[in-house]
Amino acid sequence: IGAPKKGCANNQNFSQINTKMAIITIAYDTQQNIVNVLEARRGKKCNLFCPCCNEEVIARQGNKKAWHFAHSSGTECAHAGQTQAHLLAKQAISESGFIVLPIAEIIREGLYLKVQFSFKKKIVEKVVLEKKIGGVVPDVVCYIQGQRLLVEIVVTHKSDNVKVAKIKELNLDCIEIDLSNHRNTMDLDLIKSA
């Protein structure tokens, strides 16, 4: 194992790979830790699982195609790209240790009120993926200064009206991060900057 050889297909940017199904470049180990294909053992020895369906995967690390995971059974997951975007967003928040939040400030100017927007970096103490809270399952839950912040990741569609109403009813703080333009991107640095 090791870094891809110079000139190998793995030196290409995963965000530029054009496939019908998103290639799987991250998987779970037996402890539910995220493992990148570049860090995995080759073949079935990787002992890893699909983040979408939990089926065993094989680390494909040849010289012709970009390195990726494939299902042991030969099947493909229709939602693997969306799941990966969620996992990469969680990993990006967790690794960076912060999240940038929008701040709206209302300023009085004579008889008028003006809304001024800015952004503030907040330290994230803990990140949890897909945890049920009062009947709602947010994509990510961040803990900031002991307070919960729900994060919805938009990949293929926004949260439906029922979910939004339930979040409001429970009086939960929530933001939405739109990654729809990065649906097939498996580049963690690009997700971090999105």
N, C-alpha and C positions, 0 to 999 in steps of 0.2 A: 504494500500500500504506500501511499505517499502522494506528493503533489502531481498533478497531471504533467505529462511530458510536454516540452515546448512544441507548439504546432498541433497539439492534440485538440480534438473537438471540444474538450473541457475548458479551453482558454476563452471560448466565446462567452459573451454575456447572456445569461439565461433569459433576460428580458427580451432578447431578440430572436428567440426560438419561436417559430410559427408552427404550432401543432393544433389539431382539432381538440385534443384532450390536453390539459395542462400536464406537463411532466412533473412527477413527484420528486422533489429534491430534498425533502425533509421527512423524517419518520419518527415514531416514538420507540423508545426502548421499553423494557419491561417495567420500569419505574415511571413511565409517562414523561420522561425527559425528551426534549427535542434533539434529534441528531441530524446533522447535515450530511448529505451523501459524500461530501469531500472528506468527512471524518469517519465514515463507516468502514467496517471490514468488508471485503469484496464477497459477492455472492450470497448464498444462504447463511454463511457464517456470521453475517451482520446481526442476526437475531433481532430484527426490528419489525415494526408493524405500521400499517397505513394509518395516518392520522384521521382519515375519514371513516373507514369501515373496520379498522382494527385487524384486517387480514395480514398474515405474514407477508413481508416483502423481500425481494432479492436486490442487493446493490449491484447495479449494472455499471461497471467501471472499465469499459473497453476504450479503444483508441479511435473508433469511427464516429460514435454518437456522443452527445453530451452525457455526462454521468447522471444517472437517475435511479430511482427505485421502481421496480415492477412488481406487481402482485405475483406471488408464487403460483397461483392458479391460472395466471394468464389473463384474468379479467381486468377491467379498468373501472375506476370510480368516476361517475359523472360529476361529483361535487368535490373532487380532490383539490382542484384549483382554488375554490372558495375556502375550503378548510385550511389550505396552506397559507392563503392570504391572512386569515385570522391568526394562525399560529405565528406567522412572521410579524404581524402587528404586535402580538403579545410579546414575542421575543424582542422586538425593537424597543417597546416600552420598558420591558424588564432589564435589558442590557444597558439602555441609556440611563435608566434610573429616574427619568423625568418625563413629563408630558407638557406640551404647550397648550394652554387653555385660552379661549377668547374671553375678554373682559369688556363688558359694556358699561359705560359711565354716562349718566344723564347730567348734562350741564345746563344751567339756566342762563340764558342770554336775554336780559330784559324780559319781554313778555313771552319769549319762545324757549322751548326746551330743545336741546341738541343732544343727540346720542353720539358719543365718541367711542370707537372700538380700538382696543389694543390687545396685546397678547402677553401672557405671563407664564414663565416656566415654573412648574410645580414639581417638587420631588415626590416620586412614587415609592412608597415603602414596600408594597406587595402587589403582585399582579396575579389574578385568578381568571382562568378561562372557563366560560360556559357554566357558571354557578347559578343555580336556581335561587331567586330571591322573591318571596311573596307571589309565586305564580308566574314570574317573569324570568326568562333565561337570557341575560345579556351576553354578548360576545366576549366581553372582557370586563372585569371589575378591578378598578385601581383603588388602592387605599392611600390617601393623601392626608397627612396629619390626623390619622385615626378616622377620617371620614371616607365613606364609600362614594366612588364615582363610577357609574356605569358607562361603558364605552361600546357603542354599536359600530361595527365595521361594515361599510357598504361596499360590497364587491359586485353582486349581480342585481340586488334590489334593496331599497330602503326598508326600514321597519314598517310593518303594516299598521293600520289605524288602531287595531285592537291592542297591539303591543304598546304603542305610544300612549293610548288611553290608560292602560294598566300602569305604566310607569308614572304617569301624572297622578293617577288615583293613589298610588303608594307614596307619592311625594318624594321620588328618588331623583337625585341629580344625575343627568345623563348628557353625554355629547355623542355626536356621530362623526366618524372619520370616513371620508369618501375615498376608497381605493379602487373605484370602478375603472379608472384609467390604467390601473396596474394589475388587472385581473390575472394576466399570465406572467406577471413579473415574479421571479423567485429571487430577486436581488435584495438582500436584507438592507443594504445601504440606501437603496432607492426607496424602500418602504419607510425607513427611518426619516428620510427627508420629505416624505409626502405629507 
